[in-house]
Amino acid sequence: MPKIIQLSPHIANLIAAGEVVERPASVAKELLENAVDAGASKITLEIKDGGMTYLRITDNGCGMSPEDARTAFLRHATSKLRTAEDLGAIGTMGFRGEALAAIASVSRIELMTKTPGALSGTSLTLEAGKIIEESEVGCPDGTTIIVRDLFFNTPARMKFMKSDTVEGSRVTAAVQMQALAHPEVAFQLLRDGKQVLSTPGNGGLKAAVYCVYGRECAKMVEVESRWEQYSLTGFVSKPTDSRPSRALQTFFVNNRPVKSKLLTAAFEEAYRNQIMVGKFPACVLHLTLPANALDVNVHPAKTEVKFLSEKAVFDCVHYGVLSALNKTPDRPQVEFRKPPLEGRCPEGAEGCKPKVFTPQSPAVTAPLKGEPKTASQKKDNFFRTMTPEEYKTFSTALKDAPQPKKEAAAATAAKIQRPSNMPLREFVMTPAVQEAVKKPELPKLPEQPDSKVGRGLAPAAVSQPEPEMEQETLALPEVPDWRMVGELYNSYIIVEQGDNAFLIDKHAAHERILFEKLKANQEKISSQALLSPIPVRLSPSAAGELLANQAMLTELGFEIEEFGENTVLLRQIPMDLGTDEAAETVETLAADLIAGKRAKPETVRDELLHTVACKAAIKAGWHNDEAELLAVVKQVMAREDLKYCPHGRPICVTLSKKQLEKQFKRS
């Protein structure tokens, strides 16, 4: 066995650099965190060639004295820890004391720093971790660090670097992450002489999110909640604005960017039954908790943390996001694309000439005399533009027309005119609404006998007036402020309310209504026994999964039994499920079970209820009577929680009057 020796400080620094410094983005992250810990309110980062040849960071923080500047490049040198107890409540971004030593060991560094009140600053030049020059220098308060020729002395690491574009993009991502973590700090990024990012540093997270993600943040929902000692703030995307990956899920714990499966699971749990399969929501969430309630010293890059109470953290994130989604109305607007104008060329297009209609063009040529006018000719010529000669001939012929024809034309025009007392829009009442608003008949009062007092005749007997009967006040049913206009393509119900029109997907709406009904019923689902059992042939694995989960299927209203040769027999199905959909539903349930959707009992139940609700709901293309459609509309218009079907598709979209008038050029 070889003799055991102690590694030299230089080799130890190179090993530490392998853990801390992977690429220019790692250098940028460590130096940015040091600047934030120094109390800087403005930080500027400039890179060239992706950060490989030049990376400069300037801050207006507290700076360092000459002694501290020299000590800062030693291993495990830090100003943020004093005792072992400090590790239990770390409140700074950096604390290991390895960053500057690791970076200096694989690069050439120039440092300029000055503390407030000092007459001059300190300048250091280092190469491969060794100080080769030190002097006084005039500089502003704060610290400036220039990192040149990264990995110049470790060519084995250099060959694993990507192109300058890729490395520069990773540096940009690192700066964006710090800008989102610290909205109170103004960050500026210059890449090859061009400004890539600039944040105001006003402390508002929304401003920082806007600078990083642009106008996409306008569609996000704000989150602000408290759970015991924890608080959650930030922005999350709506279920309809989901992404194909988790790339835009960003979590911060005490302003530290972290990667946590617990936070991801809690966040996505809030979207369960509201988002499409294979899609993921986006977020920028800040979780704040006591410093002694987590451990940040579990990963060399400090990107992972360990929580003292994982359940409390899960509940804080889950219910905080869920509450924000539930209280935010989401009926997306119908978006129109502007159609290209015929005869107009795009700017800069070569060889494109505007289309000019002439009297000889087919669209404006009138049929010859005696030639029959076809339907297509009528349609093409109906709104055509007359030439001056044609209009002159037409107006002359109109003036010379016989008087009876003019009178007939005037009479016809009078018939089609709207009467002055007719309202602009009459409320079309369906039979169901008419029945709801019908006035109840009030009870008749008994007739009083005719009194002759005052006519000069003395009555034989004066009857005492009967006490008045108290009339019972009957509350009239409330008339909804919307009306169902009709149905489009046997799929979408049109509803009018004020200056908005709503298009409701009847299948998605009914599916969600059924799902909520089934989910709310925690008791055994009502089922129906089949007179003729339905055999369902499956793959061996699918049949085995169903038979292994018979207890769960029984709770959902199914009763199956083995029928041999990979076939199961359906003897009982849920009441809301049709017999023609039963076999397909069971096959889908088997596929879900094979896919492993049984991590939690409630999750499995929801997945199975998805399938039952989808198969039992009315389908697009079906013809439904007015009562069925009206029942769906009443639920959607009365309940704000009906926003998405269980698969994440929107139930209702909005078309405003202003949008429609804009399409008809009326606004």
ZITA-V601760 format. One record per pair of residues at least 12 apart in sequence whose ideal C-beta (glycine too) atoms are under 10 Angstrom apart, sorted by the first residue. I is the first residue (numbers start at 0). GAP is how many residues later the second one is. If there is no record, write none. Layout:
[[I/GAP] [I/GAP]]
This chain:
[[8/65] [8/66] [8/92] [8/96] [8/120] [9/95] [9/118] [9/119] [9/120] [9/143] [10/94] [11/63] [11/89] [11/90] [11/93] [12/60] [12/61] [12/62] [12/85] [12/88] [12/89] [12/90] [12/91] [12/92] [12/93] [12/115] [12/116] [13/88] [13/91] [13/92] [13/114] [13/115] [13/139] [13/140] [13/143] [14/87] [14/90] [15/59] [15/60] [15/80] [15/82] [15/83] [15/85] [15/86] [15/87] [15/89] [15/284] [16/81] [16/82] [16/84] [16/85] [16/86] [16/87] [16/88] [16/89] [16/90] [16/112] [16/134] [16/137] [16/140] [17/84] [17/88] [17/136] [17/139] [17/282] [18/77] [18/79] [18/83] [18/280] [18/281] [18/282] [19/76] [19/78] [19/79] [19/80] [19/81] [19/82] [19/83] [19/280] [19/281] [19/282] [20/77] [20/78] [20/81] [20/82] [20/83] [20/84] [20/85] [20/86] [20/126] [20/129] [20/130] [20/133] [20/136] [21/135] [21/138] [21/139] [21/148] [21/279] [22/27] [22/28] [22/29] [22/127] [22/128] [22/134] [22/137] [22/138] [22/139] [22/143] [22/144] [22/147] [22/148] [22/151] [23/23] [23/25] [23/26] [23/27] [23/28] [23/29] [23/30] [23/31] [23/83] [23/123] [23/126] [23/127] [23/137] [23/140] [23/143] [23/144] [23/146] [23/147] [23/150] [24/22] [24/25] [24/26] [24/30] [24/142] [24/143] [24/144] [24/145] [24/146] [24/147] [24/148] [24/149] [24/150] [24/152] [25/25] [25/73] [25/76] [25/77] [25/124] [25/144] [25/145] [25/148] [25/275] [26/20] [26/24] [26/28] [26/30] [26/72] [26/75] [26/76] [26/79] [26/80] [26/118] [26/120] [26/123] [26/144] [26/147] [27/17] [27/19] [27/23] [27/27] [27/29] [27/119] [27/142] [27/143] [27/144] [27/145] [27/146] [27/147] [27/149] [27/150] [27/161] [28/64] [28/65] [28/70] [28/141] [28/142] [28/144] [28/145] [28/146] [28/148] [28/149] [28/228] [28/272] [28/273] [28/274] [29/27] [29/63] [29/64] [29/66] [29/68] [29/69] [29/70] [29/72] [29/73] [29/144] [29/271] [29/272] [30/12] [30/14] [30/24] [30/25] [30/26] [30/28] [30/63] [30/68] [30/69] [30/72] [30/112] [30/114] [30/116] [30/143] [31/13] [31/25] [31/27] [31/61] [31/62] [31/142] [31/143] [31/145] [31/146] [31/147] [31/149] [31/150] [31/153] [31/155] [32/59] [32/60] [32/61] [32/62] [32/66] [32/145] [32/148] [32/149] [32/223] [32/224] [32/269] [33/23] [33/25] [33/27] [33/38] [33/46] [33/58] [33/59] [33/60] [33/65] [33/66] [33/109] [33/111] [34/22] [34/23] [34/24] [34/25] [34/26] [34/58] [34/59] [34/107] [34/108] [34/110] [34/143] [34/147] [34/150] [34/152] [35/23] [35/25] [35/56] [35/57] [35/58] [35/142] [35/145] [35/146] [35/148] [35/149] [35/151] [35/219] [36/24] [36/25] [36/41] [36/42] [36/43] [36/54] [36/55] [36/56] [36/57] [36/58] [37/21] [37/22] [37/23] [37/24] [37/25] [37/26] [37/41] [37/75] [37/104] [37/105] [38/20] [38/21] [38/22] [38/23] [38/24] [38/103] [38/146] [39/17] [39/18] [39/19] [39/20] [39/21] [39/22] [39/23] [39/102] [39/103] [39/142] [39/145] [39/146] [39/147] [39/161] [40/18] [40/19] [40/20] [40/101] [40/141] [40/143] [40/144] [40/145] [40/160] [41/16] [41/17] [41/18] [41/19] [41/100] [41/143] [41/144] [41/145] [41/146] [41/157] [41/159] [42/14] [42/15] [42/16] [42/17] [42/18] [42/99] [42/132] [42/135] [42/136] [42/139] [42/142] [42/143] [42/144] [42/145] [42/146] [42/156] [42/158] [43/12] [43/13] [43/14] [43/15] [43/16] [43/100] [43/142] [43/143] [43/144] [43/145] [43/146] [43/151] [43/154] [44/12] [44/13] [44/14] [44/126] [44/127] [44/129] [44/130] [44/133] [44/142] [44/143] [44/144] [44/145] [44/146] [44/151] [44/152] [45/12] [45/100] [45/142] [45/143] [45/144] [45/145] [45/146] [45/147] [45/149] [46/100] [46/117] [46/120] [46/121] [46/124] [46/125] [46/128] [46/142] [46/143] [46/144] [46/145] [46/149] [47/100] [47/116] [47/120] [47/142] [47/143] [47/144] [47/145] [48/101] [48/114] [48/115] [48/118] [48/119] [48/143] [49/100] [49/111] [49/112] [49/113] [49/114] [49/115] [49/116] [49/117] [49/118] [49/119] [49/120] [49/121] [49/141] [49/142] [50/96] [50/99] [50/110] [50/113] [50/116] [50/117] [50/119] [50/120] [50/121] [50/123] [50/140] [51/55] [51/95] [51/96] [51/97] [51/98] [51/99] [51/100] [51/106] [51/109] [51/112] [51/115] [51/116] [52/94] [52/95] [52/96] [52/97] [52/99] [52/111] [53/92] [53/93] [53/94] [53/95] [53/96] [53/138] [54/48] [54/52] [54/54] [54/90] [54/91] [54/92] [54/93] [54/95] [54/116] [55/54] [55/88] [55/89] [55/90] [55/91] [55/92] [55/134] [56/86] [56/87] [56/88] [56/89] [56/90] [56/118] [57/54] [57/81] [57/82] [57/84] [57/85] [57/86] [57/87] [57/88] [57/130] [58/54] [58/82] [58/83] [58/84] [58/85] [58/86] [58/126] [59/56] [59/80] [59/81] [59/82] [59/83] [59/126] [60/52] [60/54] [60/55] [60/80] [60/81] [60/82] [61/17] [61/51] [61/52] [61/53] [61/54] [61/79] [61/80] [61/81] [62/49] [62/50] [62/51] [62/52] [62/53] [62/54] [62/55] [62/58] [62/59] [62/76] [62/77] [62/78] [62/79] [62/80] [62/81] [63/15] [63/47] [63/49] [63/50] [63/51] [63/57] [63/58] [63/60] [63/78] [63/79] [64/48] [64/49] [64/50] [64/53] [64/56] [64/57] [65/47] [65/49] [65/52] [65/54] [65/55] [65/56] [65/57] [65/58] [65/68] [65/70] [66/55] [67/45] [67/47] [67/54] [68/31] [68/42] [68/43] [68/44] [68/45] [68/52] [68/53] [68/54] [68/55] [68/62] [68/65] [68/74] [69/41] [69/52] [69/54] [69/61] [69/64] [70/26] [70/29] [71/25] [71/27] [71/28] [71/29] [71/32] [71/39] [71/41] [71/52] [71/71] [72/26] [72/27] [72/28] [72/29] [72/30] [72/31] [72/32] [72/36] [72/38] [72/51] [72/53] [72/56] [72/57] [72/58] [73/23] [73/26] [73/27] [73/30] [73/55] [74/21] [74/22] [74/23] [74/25] [74/26] [74/27] [74/30] [74/54] [75/20] [75/21] [75/22] [75/25] [76/19] [76/20] [76/21] [76/23] [76/24] [77/14] [77/16] [77/17] [77/18] [77/19] [77/20] [77/21] [77/22] [78/13] [78/15] [78/16] [78/18] [79/12] [79/13] [79/14] [79/15] [79/16] [79/17] [80/14] [80/15] [80/16] [86/208] [86/209] [86/210] [87/203] [87/204] [87/207] [87/209] [88/201] [88/202] [88/203] [88/204] [88/205] [89/164] [89/166] [89/201] [89/202] [89/204] [89/205] [89/206] [89/207] [89/212] [90/163] [90/164] [90/165] [90/200] [90/205] [91/162] [91/164] [91/199] [91/204] [92/85] [92/88] [92/89] [92/161] [92/162] [92/163] [92/164] [92/203] [92/209] [93/208] [94/201] [94/202] [94/207] [95/201] [95/204] [95/206] [97/202] [99/26] [99/29] [99/45] [100/28] [101/27] [102/23] [102/26] [102/42] [102/44] [102/47] [103/20] [103/22] [103/23] [103/24] [103/25] [103/26] [103/27] [103/41] [103/43] [104/21] [104/22] [104/23] [104/24] [104/25] [104/48] [104/49] [105/22] [105/23] [105/41] [105/43] [105/44] [105/45] [105/46] [105/47] [105/48] [105/51] [105/52] [106/19] [106/20] [106/21] [106/22] [106/39] [106/40] [106/41] [106/42] [106/43] [106/44] [106/45] [106/46] [106/47] [107/17] [107/18] [107/19] [107/20] [107/24] [107/38] [107/39] [107/40] [107/41] [107/42] [107/44] [107/45] [108/15] [108/16] [108/17] [108/18] [108/19] [108/20] [108/22] [108/36] [108/37] [108/38] [108/39] [108/40] [109/13] [109/14] [109/15] [109/16] [109/23] [109/34] [109/35] [109/36] [109/37] [109/38] [110/12] [110/13] [110/14] [110/15] [110/20] [110/23] [110/26] [110/32] [110/33] [110/34] [110/35] [110/36] [111/12] [111/25] [111/26] [111/27] [111/28] [111/30] [111/31] [111/32] [111/33] [111/34] [112/24] [112/26] [112/28] [112/29] [112/30] [112/31] [112/32] [113/22] [113/23] [113/24] [113/25] [113/26] [113/27] [113/28] [113/29] [113/30] [114/26] [114/27] [114/28] [115/24] [115/25] [115/26] [116/24] [117/18] [117/21] [117/23] [118/17] [118/19] [119/15] [119/16] [119/17] [119/18] [119/19] [120/14] [120/15] [120/16] [120/17] [120/18] [120/19] [120/20] [120/21] [120/22] [120/23] [121/12] [121/13] [121/14] [121/15] [121/17] [121/21] [122/12] [122/13] [122/14] [122/15] [122/16] [122/21] [123/13] [123/21] [124/21] [126/21] [126/22] [126/25] [126/26] [127/24] [127/25] [127/26] [128/24] [149/17] [163/27] [163/28] [167/21] [167/23] [167/24] [167/28] [168/22] [168/27] [170/18] [170/20] [170/25] [171/17] [171/19] [171/24] [171/25] [171/40] [172/39] [173/15] [173/83] [174/12] [174/13] [174/14] [174/16] [174/21] [174/22] [174/24] [174/37] [175/13] [175/20] [175/21] [175/23] [175/32] [175/35] [175/36] [175/37] [175/74] [176/35] [176/73] [176/75] [176/80] [177/21] [177/30] [177/77] [177/79] [178/18] [178/19] [178/20] [178/22] [178/28] [178/29] [178/30] [178/32] [178/33] [179/19] [179/25] [179/28] [179/29] [179/31] [179/32] [179/33] [179/54] [179/70] [179/72] [179/75] [179/77] [179/104] [179/106] [180/24] [180/27] [180/69] [180/71] [180/72] [180/73] [180/74] [180/75] [180/76] [180/77] [180/103] [180/105] [181/17] [181/19] [181/21] [181/26] [181/70] [181/73] [182/16] [182/17] [182/18] [182/19] [182/20] [182/21] [182/22] [182/23] [182/24] [182/25] [182/26] [182/28] [182/72] [182/103] [183/15] [183/16] [183/17] [183/18] [183/19] [183/20] [183/21] [183/24] [183/71] [184/14] [184/16] [184/18] [184/23] [185/12] [185/13] [185/14] [185/15] [185/16] [185/22] [186/12] [186/13] [186/14] [186/21] [186/24] [186/25] [187/13] [196/14] [196/15] [197/13] [198/12] [198/13] [204/12] [204/17] [204/28] [204/29] [204/30] [204/47] [204/79] [204/80] [204/81] [205/12] [205/14] [205/16] [205/28] [205/29] [205/78] [207/76] [208/25] [208/26] [208/41] [208/75] [211/38] [211/72] [212/22] [212/35] [212/37] [212/69] [212/71] [215/21] [215/25] [215/32] [215/66] [216/18] [216/20] [216/65] [216/67] [217/17] [218/16] [218/18] [218/19] [218/21] [218/22] [218/63] [218/111] [218/113] [219/14] [219/15] [219/16] [219/17] [219/18] [219/21] [219/61] [219/62] [219/63] [219/64] [219/104] [219/108] [220/13] [220/14] [220/15] [220/16] [220/17] [220/18] [220/20] [220/60] [220/62] [220/100] [220/103] [220/104] [220/106] [220/107] [220/109] [221/12] [221/13] [221/14] [221/102] [221/106] [222/12] [222/13] [222/47] [222/60] [222/61] [222/62] [222/63] [222/94] [222/97] [222/98] [222/99] [222/100] [222/101] [222/102] [222/105] [223/96] [223/99] [223/100] [224/91] [224/92] [224/94] [224/95] [224/96] [224/97] [224/98] [224/99] [225/62] [225/90] [225/94] [226/60] [226/62] [226/85] [226/86] [226/87] [226/88] [226/89] [226/90] [226/91] [226/92] [226/93] [227/61] [227/81] [227/84] [227/87] [227/88] [228/59] [228/60] [228/61] [228/64] [228/80] [228/83] [228/87] [229/57] [229/58] [229/59] [229/60] [229/63] [229/77] [229/79] [229/82] [229/83] [229/85] [229/86] [229/87] [229/90] [230/55] [230/56] [230/57] [230/58] [230/85] [230/89] [231/34] [231/53] [231/54] [231/55] [231/56] [231/57] [231/81] [231/84] [231/85] [231/86] [231/87] [231/88] [231/89] [231/91] [231/92] [232/19] [232/51] [232/52] [232/53] [232/54] [232/55] [232/87] [233/16] [233/17] [233/18] [233/49] [233/50] [233/51] [233/52] [233/53] [233/83] [233/86] [233/87] [233/90] [234/15] [234/47] [234/48] [234/49] [234/50] [234/51] [234/89] [235/13] [235/31] [235/34] [235/35] [235/45] [235/46] [235/47] [235/48] [235/49] [235/84] [235/85] [235/88] [235/89] [235/92] [236/12] [236/34] [236/38] [236/43] [236/44] [236/45] [236/46] [236/47] [236/88] [237/33] [237/36] [237/37] [237/43] [237/44] [237/87] [237/90] [237/92] [237/94] [237/405] [237/406] [237/412] [238/31] [238/32] [238/34] [238/35] [238/36] [238/37] [238/40] [238/42] [238/86] [238/91] [238/404] [238/405] [238/409] [238/410] [238/411] [239/34] [239/35] [239/36] [239/39] [239/90] [239/92] [239/403] [239/404] [239/408] [239/409] [239/410] [239/413] [240/34] [240/38] [240/40] [240/41] [240/89] [240/91] [241/29] [241/32] [241/33] [241/34] [241/36] [241/37] [241/38] [241/39] [241/40] [241/406] [242/36] [242/37] [242/38] [242/39] [243/34] [243/35] [243/36] [244/33] [244/34] [244/35] [244/37] [245/18] [245/21] [245/22] [245/34] [245/35] [245/36] [245/37] [246/33] [246/35] [247/32] [247/33] [247/34] [247/35] [247/36] [248/14] [248/15] [248/18] [248/19] [248/31] [248/32] [248/33] [248/34] [248/35] [248/36] [249/32] [249/33] [249/34] [249/35] [249/36] [250/12] [250/13] [250/15] [250/16] [250/32] [250/33] [250/34] [250/35] [250/36] [250/54] [250/66] [251/32] [251/33] [251/34] [251/35] [251/36] [252/32] [252/33] [252/34] [252/35] [252/36] [252/40] [252/41] [252/43] [252/52] [252/54] [252/60] [253/32] [253/33] [253/34] [253/35] [253/36] [253/37] [253/39] [253/40] [253/42] [253/51] [254/31] [254/32] [254/33] [255/30] [255/31] [255/38] [255/40] [255/46] [255/47] [255/49] [256/45] [256/46] [257/29] [257/36] [257/38] [257/41] [257/44] [257/45] [257/46] [257/47] [258/40] [258/42] [258/44] [258/45] [258/46] [259/27] [259/43] [259/44] [259/45] [259/46] [259/47] [259/50] [259/53] [259/57] [260/43] [261/43] [261/44] [261/45] [261/48] [261/49] [261/51] [261/52] [261/55] [262/20] [262/22] [262/24] [262/42] [262/44] [262/50] [262/51] [262/53] [262/54] [262/55] [263/16] [263/19] [263/53] [264/49] [264/52] [264/53] [264/334] [265/19] [265/21] [265/44] [265/45] [265/47] [265/48] [265/49] [265/50] [265/51] [265/52] [265/53] [265/54] [265/55] [265/56] [266/13] [266/14] [266/15] [266/16] [266/18] [266/47] [266/50] [266/51] [266/53] [266/54] [266/55] [267/12] [267/13] [267/15] [267/49] [267/50] [267/53] [268/45] [268/48] [268/49] [268/50] [268/52] [268/53] [268/331] [268/334] [269/13] [269/47] [269/48] [269/49] [269/50] [269/51] [269/52] [269/53] [269/54] [269/55] [269/56] [270/50] [270/51] [270/54] [270/373] [270/377] [271/46] [271/50] [271/330] [271/331] [271/334] [271/335] [271/374] [272/239] [272/242] [272/243] [272/246] [272/330] [272/333] [272/334] [272/336] [272/337] [272/371] [272/372] [272/373] [272/374] [272/375] [273/48] [273/51] [273/52] [273/56] [273/238] [273/369] [273/370] [273/371] [273/372] [273/373] [273/374] [273/375] [274/369] [274/371] [274/372] [274/373] [274/374] [275/368] [275/369] [275/370] [275/371] [275/372] [275/373] [276/330] [276/333] [276/370] [276/371] [277/370] [278/368] [278/369] [280/40] [280/44] [280/367] [282/34] [282/38] [284/32] [284/35] [284/36] [286/18] [286/20] [286/26] [286/29] [286/30] [286/33] [287/28] [288/18] [288/19] [288/20] [288/23] [288/24] [288/27] [289/18] [291/16] [292/14] [292/15] [292/16] [292/19] [292/20] [293/12] [293/13] [293/14] [293/15] [293/19] [294/12] [294/13] [324/316] [324/318] [324/319] [325/314] [325/315] [325/317] [326/313] [326/314] [327/312] [327/315] [328/311] [328/314] [328/325] [329/310] [329/313] [329/314] [329/320] [329/321] [329/322] [330/169] [330/171] [330/172] [330/173] [330/305] [330/309] [330/312] [330/319] [330/320] [330/321] [330/322] [330/323] [331/311] [331/318] [331/320] [331/321] [331/322] [332/167] [332/320] [332/321] [332/322] [332/323] [332/326] [333/167] [333/168] [333/169] [333/319] [333/320] [333/321] [333/322] [333/325] [333/326] [334/318] [334/324] [335/319] [335/323] [335/324] [335/326] [335/327] [337/325] [338/324] [340/13] [341/12] [341/13] [342/12] [342/13] [342/14] [356/27] [356/28] [356/30] [357/29] [358/27] [358/28] [358/30] [358/31] [360/23] [361/15] [361/18] [361/19] [362/17] [362/18] [362/20] [362/21] [362/22] [363/16] [363/17] [363/20] [363/21] [363/22] [363/23] [363/26] [364/12] [364/15] [364/16] [364/19] [365/15] [365/18] [365/20] [365/24] [366/14] [424/71] [426/52] [426/56] [426/69] [427/55] [427/56] [427/57] [427/58] [427/68] [428/50] [428/54] [429/53] [429/54] [429/196] [429/197] [429/199] [429/200] [430/195] [430/196] [430/199] [431/52] [431/194] [431/195] [431/198] [431/199] [431/202] [432/44] [432/46] [432/47] [432/50] [432/51] [432/197] [434/42] [435/40] [435/41] [435/42] [435/43] [435/44] [436/39] [436/40] [436/41] [436/42] [437/38] [437/39] [438/35] [438/37] [439/34] [439/35] [439/36] [439/37] [440/33] [441/29] [441/30] [441/32] [442/26] [442/28] [442/29] [444/21] [444/23] [444/24] [444/26] [445/20] [445/23] [447/15] [447/17] [447/18] [448/13] [448/14] [448/16] [450/12] [450/14] [479/15] [479/17] [479/153] [479/154] [479/157] [479/158] [480/15] [480/16] [480/17] [480/156] [481/13] [481/14] [481/15] [481/16] [481/18] [481/19] [481/20] [481/151] [481/152] [481/155] [482/12] [482/13] [482/14] [482/150] [483/12] [483/18] [483/20] [483/142] [483/145] [483/146] [483/148] [483/149] [483/150] [483/153] [484/16] [484/17] [485/140] [485/143] [486/17] [486/19] [486/136] [486/137] [486/139] [486/142] [487/15] [487/16] [488/131] [488/132] [489/16] [489/129] [489/130] [489/131] [489/132] [489/133] [489/134] [490/12] [490/13] [490/14] [490/15] [490/16] [490/17] [490/127] [490/128] [490/129] [490/130] [490/131] [491/12] [491/13] [491/14] [491/15] [491/16] [491/128] [491/160] [491/161] [492/12] [492/13] [492/16] [492/131] [492/136] [492/137] [492/139] [492/140] [492/143] [492/159] [493/139] [493/161] [494/134] [494/138] [494/141] [494/142] [494/157] [495/159] [495/161] [496/140] [496/157] [497/158] [497/159] [498/157] [498/158] [498/159] [498/161] [498/162] [499/154] [499/155] [499/156] [499/157] [499/158] [499/159] [500/152] [500/153] [500/154] [500/155] [500/156] [500/158] [500/159] [501/131] [501/134] [501/135] [501/149] [501/150] [501/151] [501/152] [501/153] [502/147] [502/148] [502/149] [502/150] [502/151] [502/152] [503/125] [503/128] [503/129] [503/131] [503/132] [503/133] [503/138] [503/146] [503/147] [503/148] [503/149] [504/115] [504/127] [504/131] [504/140] [504/144] [504/145] [504/146] [504/147] [504/148] [505/111] [505/112] [505/113] [505/114] [505/116] [505/118] [505/122] [505/123] [505/126] [505/127] [505/130] [505/145] [506/107] [506/110] [506/111] [506/112] [506/113] [506/114] [506/115] [506/125] [506/138] [506/142] [506/144] [507/106] [507/109] [507/112] [507/128] [507/134] [507/136] [507/137] [507/138] [507/139] [507/140] [507/141] [507/142] [507/143] [507/144] [508/108] [508/109] [508/120] [508/123] [508/124] [508/126] [508/127] [508/133] [508/136] [508/142] [508/143] [509/103] [509/104] [509/106] [509/107] [509/108] [509/109] [509/114] [509/118] [509/119] [509/121] [509/122] [509/125] [509/126] [509/135] [509/141] [510/99] [510/101] [510/102] [510/103] [510/104] [510/105] [510/106] [510/107] [510/108] [510/134] [510/135] [510/136] [510/138] [510/140] [511/101] [511/105] [511/120] [511/123] [511/124] [511/127] [511/129] [511/130] [511/131] [511/132] [511/133] [511/134] [511/135] [511/137] [511/139] [512/100] [512/104] [512/118] [512/119] [512/122] [512/123] [512/126] [512/129] [512/132] [512/138] [513/62] [513/63] [513/95] [513/98] [513/99] [513/100] [513/101] [513/102] [513/103] [513/104] [513/132] [514/91] [514/94] [514/95] [514/96] [514/97] [514/98] [514/99] [514/101] [514/102] [514/130] [514/131] [514/132] [515/93] [515/97] [515/119] [515/123] [515/125] [515/126] [515/130] [516/59] [516/92] [516/96] [517/38] [517/39] [517/56] [517/58] [517/87] [517/88] [517/90] [517/91] [517/92] [517/94] [517/95] [517/98] [518/83] [518/86] [518/87] [518/90] [518/91] [518/94] [518/127] [520/88] [521/33] [521/83] [522/32] [523/30] [523/31] [523/32] [523/33] [524/29] [524/30] [524/31] [524/32] [524/33] [524/49] [524/50] [524/51] [524/52] [524/84] [524/87] [525/31] [525/48] [525/49] [525/50] [526/27] [526/29] [526/30] [526/31] [526/32] [526/44] [526/45] [526/46] [526/47] [526/48] [526/49] [526/50] [527/29] [527/44] [527/45] [527/46] [527/47] [527/48] [527/49] [527/51] [528/30] [528/42] [528/43] [528/44] [529/29] [529/39] [529/40] [529/41] [529/42] [529/43] [529/49] [529/52] [530/48] [531/38] [531/39] [531/47] [532/26] [532/27] [532/28] [532/30] [532/35] [532/36] [532/37] [532/38] [532/39] [533/26] [533/34] [533/35] [533/36] [533/37] [533/39] [533/45] [533/46] [533/48] [533/49] [533/52] [534/28] [534/29] [534/30] [534/32] [534/33] [534/34] [534/35] [534/48] [535/24] [535/27] [535/30] [535/31] [535/32] [535/33] [535/34] [535/46] [535/47] [535/48] [535/49] [535/50] [535/51] [535/54] [536/26] [536/28] [536/29] [536/30] [536/31] [536/46] [536/50] [537/28] [537/29] [537/30] [537/45] [537/48] [537/49] [537/52] [537/53] [538/27] [538/48] [538/51] [538/52] [538/55] [539/25] [539/26] [540/25] [540/49] [540/52] [540/53] [541/24] [541/26] [541/44] [541/45] [541/47] [541/48] [541/49] [541/51] [541/52] [542/17] [542/19] [542/20] [542/21] [542/22] [542/23] [542/24] [542/25] [542/47] [543/18] [543/22] [543/46] [543/49] [543/50] [544/44] [544/45] [544/46] [544/47] [544/48] [544/49] [544/50] [544/53] [545/12] [545/14] [545/16] [545/22] [545/40] [545/41] [545/43] [545/44] [545/47] [545/48] [546/13] [546/14] [546/15] [546/21] [546/43] [547/45] [548/40] [548/41] [548/44] [548/49] [548/55] [548/59] [549/12] [549/18] [551/37] [551/41] [551/46] [551/49] [551/52] [551/53] [551/56] [552/15] [552/17] [552/19] [552/33] [552/36] [552/40] [552/55] [553/18] [554/46] [554/50] [554/53] [555/17] [555/18] [555/21] [555/29] [555/33] [555/48] [555/49] [555/52] [555/53] [555/55] [555/56] [556/15] [556/16] [556/17] [556/18] [556/19] [556/20] [556/51] [556/55] [557/12] [557/13] [557/14] [557/15] [557/16] [557/19] [557/24] [557/27] [557/28] [557/31] [557/50] [557/54] [558/12] [558/13] [558/14] [559/12] [559/13] [559/26] [567/15] [567/18] [567/22] [569/12] [569/13] [569/15] [569/16] [572/12] [572/13] [572/39] [573/35] [573/38] [573/39] [573/41] [573/42] [574/41] [575/36] [575/37] [575/39] [575/40] [575/41] [576/34] [576/35] [576/36] [576/38] [576/39] [577/37] [577/38] [579/35] [580/30] [580/31] [580/33] [580/34] [580/35] [581/33] [583/27] [583/31] [584/23] [584/26] [584/27] [584/29] [584/30] [584/31] [585/25] [586/24] [587/19] [587/20] [587/22] [587/23] [587/24] [587/26] [587/27] [588/15] [588/18] [588/19] [588/21] [588/22] [588/23] [590/20] [591/12] [591/15] [591/16] [591/18] [591/19] [592/14] [592/15] [594/12] [596/13] [605/40] [606/39] [608/37] [609/35] [609/36] [609/37] [610/35] [612/32] [612/33] [613/31] [613/32] [613/33] [616/15] [616/28] [617/14] [631/19] [632/19] [634/16] [635/15] [635/16] [636/15]]
